[in-house]
Amino acid sequence: MMKKVKNEDHFDIVEDHYFTATELEKSSAIWPVRLGMDISKTSCHVGPKAVPYFYFIFVLEGQAEFIYQHKRQRVQRSDLFCFFPHHAHEYYTDQANPLQKVWIAFEGPKSLALLERIGIKPSSPFMANAVSEEILVLISNLFSIVHDSNRQGSDLARLITLHQIFEELSRNTSDALRSFAGSDYWLQQGKDYIDMHYCDRITIEQIAEHVGVDRAHFSRKFHSTFLISPAKYLQNLKINEAKRLLDQTTYNLSIIAQSIGYTDLSTFSKAFKKTAGIPPREYRFRHQSRQEIRTANA
């Protein structure tokens, strides 16, 4: 959907597009929800206000002073500022240098991880000279997609272009800045690795090695951040999958144990009872009994 608004508040809104995320987009790391461009009429004060999504603000021309988390940041042509959802912000535009900006709002489960890759986090949401010629071309491509009647509904085109913008921004981010913003990015990588490979025979040592830290440090940081040890988190994922297999299949216990990464039935049964409170055979019997009762009462 697209709307054009003139002379709204302090800005001439040149374009304003809203997107409804498709199933393909929602299965991605991030997806766009809004795209627009405006020009400030004169010096003005906007906010304080909060937004529901992540917002990239690309400064095309002019100057402004952004206030975010009690910090002030002067922005000018080619700078990038990021608003984080539900964090209040405000800014003052410059009368002598009217602000012209493009905004791209986005959301998705990997938004924070991708922002860290380009050196941005809530405490450091600013990038100087980020709007390169390559970024301008990609922004133009995004507008072209919504202008083309044959491509307006192309969720794949929107996704590709948004990810290319992140890739280009990452290319221009120094290792030092990326390391500063994403100093704990390895922790999320470790959690993602567990989420993906919990049915394999992985160890905490292997996970820590995968993200480049020692086991003790990984375990301490994981526990302090997620309030559960990585070993317990890994075991919970395994046992939850075992419950699903016990509920929904007729596989014997040996097959289920092997399917979730246990080498023998005895180890699996002990781990299951420790986590679920009852042995796996009893768990399956109780589930089947409840199913039979529900069927009889239907």
N, C-alpha and C positions, 0 to 999 in steps of 0.2 A: 504494500500500500504506500502511496506517496501523497504528500500534501505540500502546497506552497502557501506561505503566509507572508504578508507584507506588513511592515510597520508594527510589529508586535513588541511591546515593551520598549527596550532600548536597542533592538536590533532589527535590521532587515534580513529576514530569513530567506535566503535564495532557494534553498531546497531542504526538504525534511522527509526522509523515507523511513518507514517502519517495516520490519520483517517479522513474519510468523515462522518460527523455526519448524522445519520438517523433521521427520523421524531420522533421516540421514544426518542432518545437522546435530540433532540431540545425541547422536552416537559418536560425535566427534569430540576432540579435546576442547574446542571453543567454536562459537558460531556468532555471526553478527545479528544484532537486534535493531540497530538504528544507524542511519547514515545521514549526515546533513552538512550544510555550509551556511554561515551567516557573516554579516558585516556590522560592526557597531556603528551607531549613528553619531555618537558623541561620547564624551567622558561619562562613565556611569559606574554604578556599584551594583553587582549582582550577588545575591545570597545574603546571609548564609543559607545554604540549602543542601540537601543530600539527594543522590540519584540511586536508582535501584540496580544499576548495572555498572560494569567497568566501562569507563569512557576514555578513549584517546582523544586529546585535543591537539590537533596539528595547527600551529600558527603559520599562516601563509603570509600575512602582512601585519604591520602595526606592533603595538606593545600593550602589555597589561601587567598588573601585579596580582598574583594568585596568593591566597591565604589558605593554608591547609595544615591542620593539626598544629595550629599556633605558629606556624612558620610562614615567612613571606618569600616569594620567589618571583623575580622579575623575568618575564618571558618576552621574546621578540621573534622576528621572522626566523623560520626554520626550527624553532624549538618545539618540544613535545612535552605535554603534561598529561598525567593520568589521574582520573578520579576513581576512587574505589567505592564500591557499593555501600550505602548507608553511612558514609563518612562525610560530614558536613564540609563544604568548601565555600569560598566566596572570592570575588576578584573585582578589581577596578581597571577599567579600560583607560587608555591614554587619549586625551582630546586631540593632541597634535598628530598622533599616529593611530588612526582608527584601527581597531582589531578586526582582522578577517581570519576566520578559522574554519577548519573542517573537523567534524567530530564523528567518531566511529564507536558506537556502543556495542559491547559484546558480553557474553557470559559462557560458562562451560566449566566442567570439573577440573580442567587443567589450566585455568586462567592464571592463577597465581604462579604456577610452575613456569609457564611461558613468559610471564612478566619478569620473573627472576632471571630468565635466560638473557633478557635484554637489559638487565641491571636495574629494574624498577621494582620497588616494594613500597608499602604504605609510608614508611619513614623517608623514602627518597623517590618521589614520583615524577622527577623532572629529568629530561635529557636535552642538553644543548645541541644545536645544529644537527638534529636527528632527521629533519625533513630533507633528504637528499633528492636529487633528480630522479633516482630510481623509485623512491617512495612516492613522489608526486605522480609518476607514471602509473603506479599500482593504485593509488587513490583515484586517478582518472579512470582507470579500468573498472573500478568498483562502481563509479557513477555511470559509466557506459553500460554496464550490465543492467542497471535498473532503468535506463533510458530506452534500451532496446526491447521493443515489445515481444520479440521472439526469445528473449533471455531473462525477462523480469522474474520468472519463476524458477530460474536455474539455481537451485540451492548449491549444486556442486560448484558452479562458477563462483558464487559468493564465498564458499568455504575455501576454495583454492586461493583466491585473491587475498583473503584475510590472513591465511597462513603464510602466503608469500610476503606480506607486509611484516609479519613477525620475523620471518627468516631474514629479510633485508635489514631490519633493525638489529637483529642479533649479529649479523655480519659486521655491522658498524660499532658494536659494543666492545670495549676493551676487556681483556681478560681480568684486569684488576677490578673494574666496575662490576663485571658479572660475578666475580668471586665475592665481592663485598655484599651485593644484593642477594646472592644465592648461596651464602655460606652454609645454610642448612638445606640446600636443595637436595643434597645427597640423601637426606633423611626421607624425603618423600619418594625419591627413587627407590630406596630400600623397601619402603612400604608397598610401593607399586610392584616391585619384584616379588614380594611375598604374595600379594594378591593374584599375580599371574601364575606363579609356579608352586603354590602351596601343596598341590597334589603330587609334585615331584619330590624326590628324596633330598631336599635342600637342607642345609644347616645354617645356623646363625653366622657361623664363621664364613661360609660361602657368600651369604648376603652382604656381610660387612666388607668382604674382599671385593665384591661386585661394585660397591659404591666408593671404595677406596679409603676406608677407615678401619681401625682395629675393632675387634669384637666387643671389648669392654665399653669403648666410647659409643659405639653404635647402640648397645643395649641401654646404657644410661640415658642417652639422648632420646631414644625411642620411648622409653618408659616415662620420662619427664614430659614429653610432648603428647603422647597418646594415652597416658595413664594405664598402660598395660605393657608387660615385657614383650619383646618380639617373639620369644619362645611360646608364651601363652597365646599371643595373637595368632601365631602360625598353627598352634594346636587347635584353637577354636575354629579356625577356618576348615581344618581337616575334619573335625568332629561334626560340624554343621553339614558338610558335604556327606559324611557318613550317614547322618540322620536322614538326609534327603534320599539317599540310595536305599536305606532301610525302609523308608516310607513308600517309595515309588517304584521299587524294583523287587524282583525275587532273587537277586544275586545272593549267593551264600556269603558268609562272613569273610572267608579267605579272599574272595574276589574283591569285596569292598575294601578290605585292608590293603590289598595291593593297589587298588585304584586310587587311594589317597596317600600312598607313599610309605606305608608301614611294611616292613620286611617280613613280619610274621604275625600270626593271629593273636598270639599271647600278648605281644606289645600293644597291638591295636585295642584289644579288649580292656587292658588295664588303663590305657589312655582314655578310652571312651567312658569307662565307669568313673574315672577321676573327674572328668569334665561334665558328663551328663548325670552322674549320680546313680546310674543303674547300668548293668551290662548291656551290650548291644542286642543280645537275644531277647532279653526282657523288654527292651525298648520296642523292638519290632512286634513282639506279642501284644504289648499294650496298645500300640497303634492299630494293629489289625483288629483287636477287640473293639476299640472305639469306632472303627470303620463299620464293623458288623452291626453294632448297636445303632449307628446312624442309619444304615441301610434298612434295618428292621423297622425303625420308627418312621421311615420316609413314607 
